[in-house]
Amino acid sequence: MFKKVFVSLTAASLLAANVCFAMDNGEKQELHEELAQMIGDTGTKVPGMGVIVYKDGKEVFSDFLGTAIVDSENPQNNRPFTRESRFRVASVSKMFTVFTLMQLQEQGKLDLDADVSQYLGFKLRNPQYPEQPITARMLASHTSSLRDGKVYSIPPQVSVQEFFKPEGKFYENGAHFAPQGEEPGKYFAYCNLNYGILGTIIEKVTGERFDKYQKNHILRQLDIQADYLPGNFSKKEFAKLGAVYQKKDTAGKWNEHGPWRATQDGYPDGQPQKDTVALQNPYKEDYQDTYSLKGYVPGTNATVFSPAGGLRISCDELSHALSMLADNGTYRGKQVLSPASVQAMMSRQWIYDAAAKNGKTYGGTILSYGLGIYQMDGDSTARFCKDAEIDLVGHTGEAFGLLSMLCLRPNTKDGYIYIMNGEAVEEDEDERSAGKFSNNYIWEERLGDAICRHAFSK
């Protein structure tokens, strides 16, 4: 199991900040002061935060506040949140999985609209729709009719087929399939398992382990040294890994006045062993045992690498991906994705139709979805700005206490990224977590609206 650390923030760590103003004006200072007010130990404060803002394709603001590693018993182990601090960024990881998917399509190695059964080596069908093929496009846009169930990351020696056959160990009485009325290709329901299957397809097509292929291709092309396995970082890079925190004890009881508990990547005993992986199941947090990858056969079960949410990456490294998307697929003069691939990712593959009730909107936070990216229209309940109608396209991340985002303003080279690494109160259950002007969480609203007002609305 991952190691649990009980920690609290010191007054000194709350005041720690590293701020860079690329443009010397009052708006930048006001934005810094507003973000600094979000750092704290209780309520809707967060232990640490990083933000980078781009305008016209160039970084104009960055701010890194609070703490990446906090340890009340051994304060000398506390580490500030910096530009290079890495975190498990949850669903922002999905973008990187789709980057690879699009590259493979550009190379003619994968067809987004082909039946994925031909890649997986077994027939994948929803029993309610046995004649309807499931495609990679459906998986990437969450219209596949697959569902997470309680467990969607399973041990490496087990095939992903175990999710889908009635005698399978992880069949969960068919919980991984949508019911009648939620047809593949037409009905949207957010599903992390989709990306575990995409990762497995990437392995089948390339013959390489998912994490290794990502590092040797898309991440290397973007000058990113991120990883999916904490044990596989060099010692130097592992030292940059921050933890994700909640004010929830091991019995599941929340207490905002209690100590912070590391829910992800708190390693008091040191770095995990190389080529070991802890399963990632946010809906069943007690199912996260650690396994060796010795003997793993690529194409069997990439859910172990968490293609849906397991990338450990820094704010600085995320900004490389933002730069690439803002420049229509080009990063530092290198064509990483074709403009057509970028456009396909950002286009609306699915749009909510209230009359047809053709999908779930998650409280009005997802009203349309592309390929690993979704749209947050400035006049909708998914908006991040209160008084200015500013459209965004990108992806948020939310798991184990972390909140993250990478987004662009459509048809511009403006955008921003952020990471917040902890929550003292429970999402949804605590009324303070609710947004005031949208259906996003209060943390997301405060940060997004501050950036919009100070960086984009003038």
Residue pairs with C-beta under 8 A, 6 or more apart in sequence:
1 278
1 288
1 289
1 290
2 264
2 265
2 266
2 267
2 278
2 288
2 290
3 262
3 266
3 267
3 268
3 269
4 250
4 261
4 262
4 266
5 71
5 243
5 261
5 262
5 266
5 268
6 72
6 73
6 259
6 260
6 261
7 70
7 71
7 72
7 73
7 245
7 259
7 260
7 261
7 262
7 266
8 41
8 70
8 72
8 259
8 260
9 40
9 41
9 47
9 66
9 67
9 70
9 260
10 70
10 72
10 75
10 78
13 66
13 67
13 70
13 78
13 80
14 39
14 40
14 41
14 66
14 67
16 65
16 66
16 67
16 80
16 81
17 32
17 36
17 63
17 64
17 65
17 66
18 63
18 64
18 65
18 80
18 82
18 83
19 32
19 62
19 63
19 64
19 65
20 61
20 62
20 63
21 28
21 29
21 32
21 61
22 28
22 58
22 59
22 60
22 61
22 62
23 60
23 61
27 454
27 455
27 458
28 60
28 61
28 454
30 454
31 61
31 63
31 450
31 451
31 454
31 455
32 63
34 446
34 450
34 454
35 49
35 51
35 63
35 65
35 447
35 450
36 65
38 44
38 45
38 46
38 49
38 65
38 420
38 443
38 446
38 447
39 45
39 46
39 47
39 48
39 49
39 65
39 66
40 46
40 424
41 47
41 424
42 247
42 256
42 257
42 424
43 256
43 424
43 425
43 432
44 424
44 425
44 432
44 433
44 442
44 443
44 446
45 424
46 66
46 403
46 420
46 421
46 422
46 423
46 424
46 443
47 66
47 67
47 70
47 245
47 260
47 421
47 422
48 65
48 66
48 67
48 68
48 80
48 81
48 85
48 242
48 420
48 421
48 422
49 63
49 64
49 65
49 66
49 81
49 418
49 419
49 420
49 421
49 447
50 62
50 63
50 64
50 65
50 81
50 82
50 83
50 85
50 314
50 315
50 417
50 418
50 419
51 61
51 62
51 63
51 64
51 315
51 416
51 417
51 418
51 447
51 451
52 59
52 61
52 62
52 83
52 315
52 316
52 318
52 319
52 322
52 416
52 417
52 418
53 59
53 60
53 61
53 62
53 415
53 416
53 451
53 455
54 60
54 319
54 322
54 323
54 326
54 413
54 414
54 415
54 416
55 413
55 414
55 455
55 456
56 412
56 413
56 414
57 323
57 326
57 327
57 413
59 319
60 455
61 455
62 83
62 315
64 80
64 81
64 82
64 83
64 85
64 315
65 81
66 80
66 81
67 78
67 79
67 80
67 81
68 79
68 80
68 81
68 82
68 85
68 87
68 242
68 243
68 421
69 77
69 78
69 79
69 242
69 243
69 266
70 78
70 243
70 245
70 260
71 77
71 78
71 268
72 259
79 85
79 242
81 242
81 421
82 240
83 314
83 315
83 316
84 240
84 314
84 316
85 240
85 241
85 242
85 314
85 315
85 419
86 226
86 237
86 240
86 241
86 242
86 312
86 313
86 314
86 317
87 241
87 242
87 243
87 244
87 265
87 312
87 313
87 314
87 402
87 404
87 419
87 421
88 244
88 264
88 265
88 309
88 310
88 311
88 312
88 399
88 400
88 402
89 309
89 311
89 312
89 313
89 318
89 397
89 402
89 404
89 419
90 309
90 397
90 398
90 399
90 400
90 402
90 404
91 192
91 308
91 309
91 395
91 396
91 397
91 398
91 399
92 311
92 313
92 318
92 395
92 396
92 397
92 404
92 405
92 406
93 195
93 306
93 307
93 308
93 309
93 310
93 311
93 397
94 195
94 307
94 308
94 309
94 372
94 395
95 321
95 345
95 372
95 373
95 394
95 395
95 406
96 214
96 218
96 219
96 311
96 321
97 195
97 198
97 199
97 202
97 214
97 307
97 308
97 372
98 140
98 198
98 345
98 371
98 372
98 373
99 218
99 321
99 336
99 337
99 372
100 202
100 213
100 214
100 217
100 218
101 110
101 112
101 136
101 140
101 198
101 202
101 371
101 372
102 337
102 338
102 341
102 344
102 345
102 371
103 217
103 218
103 336
103 337
103 341
104 110
104 202
104 205
104 206
105 111
105 112
105 341
106 337
106 338
106 341
109 205
109 206
110 119
110 136
110 201
110 205
111 136
112 135
112 136
112 137
112 140
113 135
113 136
113 137
114 133
114 135
114 136
115 133
115 134
115 135
116 124
116 133
116 134
116 135
116 136
116 139
116 197
116 201
117 123
117 124
117 125
117 133
117 134
119 136
119 201
119 204
119 205
120 160
120 197
120 200
120 201
120 204
121 204
121 299
122 161
124 134
124 164
124 197
125 131
125 132
125 133
125 134
126 132
126 134
126 145
126 146
126 177
126 178
126 184
127 174
127 177
128 145
128 177
128 178
128 179
128 180
129 145
129 183
129 184
132 145
132 183
132 184
132 185
133 184
134 144
134 145
134 146
134 184
135 144
135 185
136 198
136 201
137 349
137 371
138 144
138 145
138 184
138 185
138 194
139 146
139 194
139 195
139 197
139 198
140 194
140 195
140 198
140 349
140 371
140 372
141 188
141 349
141 350
141 369
141 370
141 371
142 188
142 189
142 190
142 191
142 194
142 350
142 369
143 184
143 185
143 186
143 187
143 188
143 349
143 350
143 359
144 184
144 191
144 194
144 197
145 177
145 178
145 182
145 183
145 184
145 187
145 189
146 176
146 177
146 178
146 191
146 193
146 194
146 197
147 175
147 176
147 177
147 178
147 189
147 191
147 193
148 176
148 191
148 192
148 193
148 283
149 163
149 170
149 172
149 175
149 176
149 193
149 283
150 172
150 175
150 281
150 283
150 284
150 287
151 170
151 172
151 281
151 283
151 284
151 287
152 163
152 176
152 191
152 192
152 193
152 196
152 281
152 283
152 303
152 308
153 196
153 279
153 280
153 281
153 303
153 304
153 306
154 160
154 162
154 163
154 169
154 170
154 279
154 301
154 303
154 304
155 279
155 289
155 291
155 301
155 304
156 277
156 291
156 292
156 293
156 296
156 300
156 301
156 304
157 291
157 295
157 296
157 300
158 169
158 170
158 300
158 301
159 300
159 301
160 196
160 197
160 200
160 300
160 301
160 302
160 303
161 168
162 168
162 169
162 170
162 171
163 170
163 171
163 172
163 176
163 193
164 171
164 176
164 177
165 171
166 174
170 176
176 193
178 187
178 189
181 187
182 189
186 358
187 358
187 359
188 350
188 352
188 358
188 359
188 360
188 366
188 369
189 359
189 360
190 360
190 362
190 366
192 308
192 309
193 303
193 308
194 308
195 307
195 308
195 309
196 301
196 302
196 303
196 306
196 307
196 308
197 303
198 302
198 307
199 210
199 302
199 303
199 305
199 307
200 210
200 299
200 300
200 301
200 302
200 303
202 210
202 213
202 302
202 307
203 209
203 210
203 213
203 298
203 299
203 300
203 302
204 298
204 299
206 213
206 298
207 298
207 299
208 216
208 298
209 293
209 296
209 298
209 302
209 305
210 228
210 298
210 302
210 305
210 307
211 227
211 228
211 229
211 232
211 305
214 228
214 311
215 226
215 227
218 336
219 225
219 226
221 331
221 334
221 336
222 317
222 320
222 321
222 324
222 331
222 336
223 317
223 320
223 331
223 332
224 313
224 317
224 320
224 321
225 237
225 317
226 311
226 312
226 313
226 314
226 317
227 233
227 237
227 311
227 312
228 277
228 305
228 306
228 310
228 311
228 312
229 272
229 274
229 275
229 276
229 277
229 305
230 238
230 241
230 265
230 267
230 271
230 272
230 312
231 271
231 272
231 273
231 274
231 275
231 276
232 274
232 275
233 241
233 271
233 312
235 271
238 271
240 314
241 265
241 267
241 312
242 265
242 421
243 262
243 263
243 264
243 265
243 266
243 421
244 262
244 263
244 264
244 265
244 399
244 400
244 401
244 402
244 421
244 422
245 260
245 261
245 262
245 263
245 401
245 421
245 422
245 423
246 254
246 260
246 261
246 263
246 400
246 401
246 422
246 423
246 424
247 254
247 255
247 256
247 257
247 258
247 259
247 260
247 261
247 423
247 424
247 425
248 254
248 255
248 261
248 263
248 426
249 255
249 258
249 261
250 261
254 425
254 426
254 429
254 430
256 424
256 425
260 422
260 424
263 285
263 400
263 401
264 399
264 400
264 401
264 402
265 312
272 278
272 290
273 292
275 292
275 293
275 294
276 290
276 291
276 292
276 293
277 290
277 291
277 293
277 304
277 305
278 288
278 289
278 290
278 291
279 287
279 288
279 289
279 290
279 291
279 304
280 288
280 306
280 309
280 310
280 399
281 287
281 288
282 399
282 400
285 400
291 304
293 304
296 304
309 397
309 399
315 417
315 418
315 419
318 406
318 417
318 419
319 417
320 331
321 406
322 406
322 408
322 415
322 416
322 417
323 331
323 332
324 330
324 331
324 336
324 337
325 342
325 408
325 415
326 408
326 412
326 413
326 414
326 415
327 413
328 339
328 342
329 335
329 336
329 337
329 338
329 339
329 341
329 342
330 336
344 370
344 371
345 370
345 371
345 372
345 373
346 370
346 373
346 375
346 393
346 408
346 410
347 370
347 371
348 368
348 369
348 370
348 375
349 369
349 370
349 371
350 358
350 359
350 368
350 369
351 367
351 368
352 358
352 359
352 361
352 366
352 367
352 368
360 366
361 367
363 381
363 439
364 380
364 381
364 382
364 438
364 439
365 381
365 382
365 438
365 439
365 440
366 374
366 382
367 375
367 377
367 380
367 381
367 382
368 374
368 375
368 377
369 375
370 393
372 395
373 393
373 394
373 395
374 393
374 394
374 395
375 382
375 391
375 392
375 393
375 410
376 382
376 383
376 384
376 391
376 392
376 393
376 394
376 407
377 383
377 391
378 385
378 388
378 389
378 390
378 391
378 392
379 389
381 438
381 439
382 438
382 439
382 440
383 389
383 390
383 437
383 438
383 440
384 390
384 392
384 407
384 438
384 440
384 444
384 445
384 448
384 449
384 451
384 452
385 448
385 449
385 452
385 453
385 456
385 457
386 436
386 437
386 445
386 449
386 452
386 453
387 453
387 457
388 452
388 453
388 456
388 457
390 409
390 452
390 456
390 457
391 409
391 410
392 407
392 408
392 409
392 410
392 415
393 407
393 408
393 409
393 410
394 405
394 406
394 407
394 408
394 415
395 405
395 406
395 407
396 403
396 404
396 405
396 444
397 403
397 404
397 405
398 404
398 427
398 441
401 421
401 422
401 423
402 419
402 420
402 421
402 422
403 418
403 419
403 420
403 423
403 441
403 443
403 444
404 417
404 418
404 419
404 420
405 416
405 417
405 418
405 444
405 448
406 415
406 417
407 415
407 416
407 417
408 414
408 415
409 415
409 456
414 455
414 456
416 451
416 455
418 447
418 451
420 443
420 447
423 433
423 443
425 432
425 433
426 433
427 433
427 441
428 434
432 442
433 441
433 442
433 443
434 441
434 442
435 441
435 442
435 444
435 445
436 442
436 445
437 445
437 449
438 445
440 448
